[in-house]
Amino acid sequence: MNDAANAARAVDALRRGWPVAIGDALTVLAIETADSETLAGFDPGHAANVLISAGRAITLKLANQREAAAPDAPVTIARTSWLDLAAATALADPALDMANPMKGPFEAVHCDAADEAAAALILARHAGLLPAFFILPGKAVGATPVTIDEIHGYEAANRLRIVARARLPVAAAEQCEIVAYRTPEAGLEHVALLVGSPNGQPPVVRLHSECLTGDVLGSLKCDCGPQLDAALRLMAESGWGILLYLRQEGRGIGLINKLRAYALQDQGFDTVDANTRLGFAIDARDFSVAARMLHLLGQEKIRLLTNNPEKVARLQAEGIDVIERVPHKLPPNPHNARYLETKRDRTGHAL
């Protein structure tokens, strides 16, 4: 079995509520998918501590404790007699904070397997789960094995390949070709839409992260749908462009967690705070995937349609020459005005 296949099996195990052994040092059970039976089998002695992210620890007022003070480190919480599955679920899911406002007190304790714990949080993101686990030291019998390197290498951009392509006329431009990519192990297919024909000039390129709510359902909470439509129109007008549609919903945290973030926004949190309250990074997307897609198309020099300087920097770091950043500005609506202000003020977008 190759390394990436091991990571794919570990992702599947987490989603099914099965334990995963990370190296020989740590075995984890995802709180979100556990039930009373699997928890009892995993931890018959009620000794498993709880692993959460530093972002979630801040929400729980643990960051002043020494073991929870590192901003990017995993945080381990000591198990107590009352910290059962229901209490752990309330601890893990910020959507339950208002219903369970008096959690704790909690004690952050040292974790001897800090690197493995950090890798577990990454694995949770790949699985689309809340980054929260019951953990036991060592490698439990019957747990799905995976190593730290295998987790970090999962969905590696350098394994992305073109697997299909076809003509696809669209409303914005009849002369288009769609190109599909995937890695051997991961189930997500990224696509590129080539609009028009190469004309000797660098193409206008748009990196568009999947947004079911905005692209398909017409959500007014974001500007994704209008940005997608406007990008295709601009490419058609310029005669040559490439839309990269990246399967990285919710800035890389997945659809379910994005909807959880929406619920937190309804409680008054902005986009940034909602993601960190869930325990995720502000932006977990991997733009090396986009660079690999462009390299496979033979497009090393582009005009990038974006308001996000980070996209420019990340593509250039991957060997793509961004000769121009083309602004992509659209008018706000009453439902997404705060979202756009947050992107400007807290994530550096040039709006």
C-alpha positions as CSV (number, residue, x, y, z in Angstrom):
1,M,0.0,0.0,0.0
2,N,1.4,3.4,-0.9
3,D,1.7,6.3,1.6
4,A,-1.3,8.3,0.2
5,A,-3.5,5.2,0.4
6,N,-2.7,4.9,4.1
7,A,-3.8,8.4,4.7
8,A,-7.0,7.9,2.6
9,R,-7.9,4.9,4.7
10,A,-7.3,6.9,7.9
11,V,-9.6,9.7,6.6
12,D,-12.3,7.0,5.9
13,A,-11.8,5.5,9.3
14,L,-12.4,8.8,11.1
15,R,-15.6,9.4,9.1
16,R,-16.8,6.0,10.1
17,G,-16.1,6.5,13.8
18,W,-13.2,4.1,13.9
19,P,-9.9,4.7,15.8
20,V,-6.7,5.8,14.0
21,A,-3.2,5.2,15.2
22,I,-0.7,7.9,14.2
23,G,2.7,6.3,14.2
24,D,3.4,4.3,17.4
25,A,2.8,7.2,19.7
26,L,-0.9,8.1,19.6
27,T,-4.3,6.6,18.8
28,V,-7.2,8.9,18.3
29,L,-11.0,8.6,18.0
30,A,-12.9,11.5,16.4
31,I,-15.5,12.9,18.9
32,E,-17.9,13.9,16.1
33,T,-18.3,10.4,14.7
34,A,-17.9,8.4,17.9
35,D,-20.9,6.8,19.7
36,S,-21.1,5.4,23.2
37,E,-20.3,1.9,22.0
38,T,-17.2,2.8,20.0
39,L,-16.0,5.0,22.9
40,A,-16.4,2.2,25.4
41,G,-14.4,-0.1,23.2
42,F,-11.8,2.5,22.5
43,D,-11.4,3.6,26.2
44,P,-12.9,1.1,28.6
45,G,-10.9,2.6,31.5
46,H,-12.3,6.1,30.9
47,A,-8.7,7.4,30.7
48,A,-8.6,9.0,27.3
49,N,-7.8,12.7,27.3
50,V,-9.4,15.1,24.8
51,L,-7.4,16.8,22.0
52,I,-8.6,20.1,20.5
53,S,-7.0,22.9,18.5
54,A,-5.5,26.0,20.0
55,G,-8.2,28.1,18.4
56,R,-10.9,26.2,20.2
57,A,-8.8,26.4,23.5
58,I,-8.9,30.2,23.3
59,T,-12.7,30.1,23.1
60,L,-12.7,27.9,26.2
61,K,-10.5,30.4,28.0
62,L,-7.6,27.9,28.3
63,A,-5.0,29.9,26.5
64,N,-3.7,31.4,29.7
65,Q,-2.7,27.9,30.8
66,R,0.9,27.1,30.0
67,E,0.1,23.9,28.1
68,A,-2.4,25.8,25.9
69,A,-0.4,29.0,25.3
70,A,1.2,28.2,21.9
71,P,-1.2,29.6,19.2
72,D,-0.6,26.9,16.6
73,A,-0.2,23.9,18.9
74,P,-2.6,21.1,19.7
75,V,-4.1,21.3,23.2
76,T,-4.8,18.3,25.4
77,I,-7.5,18.5,28.1
78,A,-7.4,16.2,31.0
79,R,-10.2,13.6,31.2
80,T,-12.4,13.9,34.3
81,S,-15.3,11.7,35.5
82,W,-17.9,14.0,34.1
83,L,-16.2,14.4,30.7
84,D,-18.3,11.8,28.9
85,L,-19.2,11.7,25.2
86,A,-22.0,14.3,25.5
87,A,-19.7,16.7,27.4
88,A,-16.9,16.1,24.9
89,T,-19.3,16.8,22.0
90,A,-20.3,20.1,23.6
91,L,-16.7,20.9,24.1
92,A,-15.9,20.2,20.5
93,D,-18.8,21.9,18.8
94,P,-19.0,25.7,19.2
95,A,-22.5,25.7,17.8
96,L,-23.5,24.2,21.2
97,D,-21.8,27.0,23.2
98,M,-24.9,29.0,23.8
99,A,-26.8,25.9,24.9
100,N,-23.9,24.9,27.2
101,P,-22.3,28.1,28.4
102,M,-20.8,26.8,31.6
103,K,-18.4,24.1,30.4
104,G,-15.5,23.2,32.6
105,P,-13.4,23.8,34.5
106,F,-10.8,22.2,32.1
107,E,-7.2,21.6,32.7
108,A,-4.7,21.6,29.8
109,V,-2.1,19.0,30.2
110,H,1.2,18.1,28.5
111,C,1.0,15.7,25.5
112,D,4.1,13.7,24.9
113,A,3.1,13.1,21.2
114,A,2.7,16.7,20.2
115,D,3.7,16.1,16.5
116,E,1.2,13.3,16.2
117,A,-1.5,15.4,17.8
118,A,-0.9,18.2,15.4
119,A,-1.1,15.7,12.5
120,A,-4.4,14.4,13.9
121,L,-5.9,17.9,13.6
122,I,-4.8,18.1,10.0
123,L,-6.4,14.7,9.4
124,A,-9.7,15.9,10.8
125,R,-9.7,18.7,8.3
126,H,-9.2,16.3,5.5
127,A,-12.1,14.3,6.8
128,G,-14.3,17.3,7.1
129,L,-14.7,16.8,10.8
130,L,-14.4,19.0,13.9
131,P,-10.8,18.9,15.1
132,A,-11.5,17.2,18.4
133,F,-10.5,13.7,19.5
134,F,-10.4,11.3,22.4
135,I,-6.7,10.2,22.6
136,L,-4.7,7.4,24.1
137,P,-0.9,7.0,24.1
138,G,0.6,4.3,21.9
139,K,-0.7,2.3,19.0
140,A,-4.0,0.6,19.8
141,V,-4.6,-2.9,18.4
142,G,-7.1,-2.8,15.5
143,A,-6.7,1.0,14.8
144,T,-6.1,2.1,11.3
145,P,-2.4,3.0,11.0
146,V,-1.0,6.2,9.4
147,T,2.2,8.2,9.9
148,I,2.7,11.9,10.2
149,D,4.4,12.0,6.8
150,E,1.5,10.2,5.2
151,I,-0.9,12.8,6.7
152,H,1.1,15.7,5.5
153,G,1.4,14.1,2.0
154,Y,-2.3,13.4,1.6
155,E,-3.7,15.1,-1.5
156,A,-0.3,16.3,-2.5
157,A,-0.5,18.5,-5.5
158,N,2.4,16.8,-7.3
159,R,0.2,13.7,-7.7
160,L,-2.6,15.6,-9.5
161,R,-3.2,14.4,-13.0
162,I,-5.4,15.3,-15.9
163,V,-7.9,12.4,-16.3
164,A,-10.5,13.7,-18.8
165,R,-11.3,16.7,-21.0
166,A,-14.2,17.6,-23.3
167,R,-15.8,20.5,-25.1
168,L,-18.3,22.4,-22.9
169,P,-20.2,25.4,-24.2
170,V,-21.4,27.6,-21.4
171,A,-23.7,30.6,-21.1
172,A,-20.8,33.0,-21.0
173,A,-18.9,31.5,-23.9
174,E,-19.7,28.8,-26.3
175,Q,-16.1,27.9,-27.1
176,C,-14.9,26.3,-23.9
177,E,-13.1,23.1,-22.9
178,I,-13.4,21.5,-19.4
179,V,-10.5,19.6,-18.0
180,A,-10.8,17.3,-15.0
181,Y,-8.0,16.5,-12.5
182,R,-7.7,14.1,-9.6
183,T,-5.1,12.3,-7.4
184,P,-5.2,8.5,-7.3
185,E,-6.4,8.3,-3.7
186,A,-8.5,11.4,-2.9
187,G,-12.1,11.5,-4.0
188,L,-12.2,15.2,-5.0
189,E,-12.0,16.2,-8.7
190,H,-10.7,19.7,-9.5
191,V,-11.6,21.1,-12.9
192,A,-10.4,23.8,-15.2
193,L,-12.6,25.6,-17.7
194,L,-10.6,26.9,-20.7
195,V,-12.5,29.8,-22.1
196,G,-11.7,30.8,-25.7
197,S,-8.4,29.9,-27.4
198,P,-4.8,30.8,-26.7
199,N,-4.0,34.1,-28.4
200,G,-0.3,34.5,-27.6
201,Q,-1.1,36.5,-24.5
202,P,-1.0,35.3,-20.9
203,P,-4.5,34.1,-20.0
204,V,-6.8,35.7,-17.5
205,V,-6.9,33.1,-14.7
206,R,-9.4,32.9,-11.8
207,L,-8.9,30.6,-8.8
208,H,-12.4,29.9,-7.6
209,S,-12.9,27.7,-4.6
210,E,-16.0,25.6,-4.6
211,C,-19.0,27.2,-2.9
212,L,-22.2,25.1,-3.1
213,T,-24.3,27.7,-1.4
214,G,-23.1,30.6,-3.5
215,D,-22.4,29.0,-6.9
216,V,-25.5,26.7,-7.0
217,L,-28.0,28.0,-4.5
218,G,-27.5,31.7,-5.0
219,S,-26.6,32.5,-1.4
220,L,-26.4,36.2,-0.6
221,K,-24.1,35.6,2.4
222,C,-21.0,35.6,0.2
223,D,-20.0,37.0,-3.2
224,C,-18.9,33.7,-4.7
225,G,-21.7,33.2,-7.3
226,P,-21.5,36.7,-8.7
227,Q,-17.7,36.5,-8.8
228,L,-17.9,33.2,-10.8
229,D,-20.3,34.7,-13.3
230,A,-18.3,37.9,-13.7
231,A,-15.0,36.0,-14.1
232,L,-16.5,33.9,-17.0
233,R,-17.8,37.0,-18.7
234,L,-14.5,38.8,-18.4
235,M,-12.6,35.8,-19.9
236,A,-15.1,35.6,-22.8
237,E,-14.6,39.3,-23.4
238,S,-10.8,39.1,-23.4
239,G,-10.9,36.0,-25.7
240,W,-8.8,33.7,-23.6
241,G,-8.9,32.7,-19.9
242,I,-8.9,29.8,-17.5
243,L,-11.2,29.2,-14.6
244,L,-9.7,26.8,-12.0
245,Y,-12.6,25.4,-9.9
246,L,-11.0,24.1,-6.7
247,R,-12.8,21.6,-4.5
248,Q,-11.8,23.4,-1.3
249,E,-15.2,24.4,0.1
250,G,-15.4,26.8,3.0
251,R,-11.8,27.9,2.6
252,G,-10.7,24.3,2.9
253,I,-12.8,23.2,5.9
254,G,-15.5,21.5,3.9
255,L,-19.2,22.1,3.4
256,I,-20.5,20.8,6.8
257,N,-18.0,22.9,8.8
258,K,-18.7,25.9,6.6
259,L,-22.4,25.6,7.5
260,R,-21.3,25.5,11.2
261,A,-19.4,28.7,10.6
262,Y,-22.5,30.2,9.1
263,A,-24.5,29.4,12.2
264,L,-21.8,31.1,14.3
265,Q,-22.0,34.1,12.0
266,D,-25.7,34.3,12.9
267,Q,-24.6,34.5,16.5
268,G,-22.5,37.6,15.7
269,F,-19.1,36.2,14.9
270,D,-17.4,37.3,11.6
271,T,-15.9,34.9,9.1
272,V,-12.5,34.8,10.7
273,D,-13.7,34.3,14.3
274,A,-16.2,31.6,13.2
275,N,-13.4,29.5,11.6
276,T,-11.1,29.9,14.6
277,R,-13.9,29.2,17.0
278,L,-14.5,25.9,15.2
279,G,-10.8,25.2,15.7
280,F,-9.6,25.7,12.1
281,A,-7.2,28.0,10.4
282,I,-8.5,31.3,8.9
283,D,-7.7,29.9,5.5
284,A,-6.9,26.2,5.0
285,R,-6.8,26.1,1.2
286,D,-3.9,24.6,-0.7
287,F,-3.1,26.8,-3.7
288,S,-0.3,24.6,-4.8
289,V,-3.1,22.5,-6.4
290,A,-3.9,25.5,-8.6
291,A,-0.3,25.9,-9.6
292,R,-0.1,22.2,-10.5
293,M,-3.2,22.5,-12.7
294,L,-1.6,25.4,-14.5
295,H,1.7,23.6,-15.0
296,L,-0.2,20.6,-16.5
297,L,-1.9,23.0,-18.9
298,G,1.5,24.5,-19.9
299,Q,0.5,27.9,-18.6
300,E,3.4,29.4,-16.6
301,K,2.6,33.1,-17.1
302,I,-0.8,34.5,-16.2
303,R,-2.9,37.5,-15.4
304,L,-4.6,36.6,-12.1
305,L,-8.1,37.8,-11.5
306,T,-8.2,38.3,-7.7
307,N,-8.4,40.7,-4.8
308,N,-6.4,38.4,-2.6
309,P,-2.6,39.2,-2.6
310,E,-2.0,35.8,-0.9
311,K,-3.1,34.0,-4.0
312,V,-0.5,35.9,-6.0
313,A,2.3,35.1,-3.5
314,R,1.4,31.4,-3.3
315,L,1.3,30.9,-7.1
316,Q,4.6,32.7,-7.5
317,A,6.1,30.5,-4.9
318,E,5.0,27.5,-6.9
319,G,6.7,28.8,-10.1
320,I,3.8,30.6,-11.8
321,D,4.7,34.0,-13.1
322,V,1.8,36.4,-12.2
323,I,2.5,39.3,-14.5
324,E,-0.6,41.2,-13.3
325,R,-3.2,41.1,-10.6
326,V,-6.5,42.0,-12.1
327,P,-9.0,43.4,-9.5
328,H,-12.3,41.6,-9.2
329,K,-14.7,44.0,-7.6
330,L,-18.4,43.6,-7.3
331,P,-21.0,45.6,-5.4
332,P,-22.0,44.3,-1.9
333,N,-25.5,43.4,-0.8
334,P,-27.0,43.8,2.7
335,H,-26.3,40.2,3.5
336,N,-22.6,40.0,2.5
337,A,-21.4,43.6,3.4
338,R,-19.8,42.5,6.7
339,Y,-18.3,39.4,5.1
340,L,-16.6,41.6,2.5
341,E,-15.4,44.1,5.1
342,T,-13.9,41.2,7.1
343,K,-12.0,40.0,4.0
344,R,-10.7,43.5,3.6
345,D,-9.8,44.3,7.2
346,R,-8.7,40.9,8.6
347,T,-7.4,38.8,5.6
348,G,-5.8,41.5,3.5
349,H,-8.1,41.5,0.5
350,A,-7.9,44.6,-1.7
351,L,-11.6,45.4,-2.0
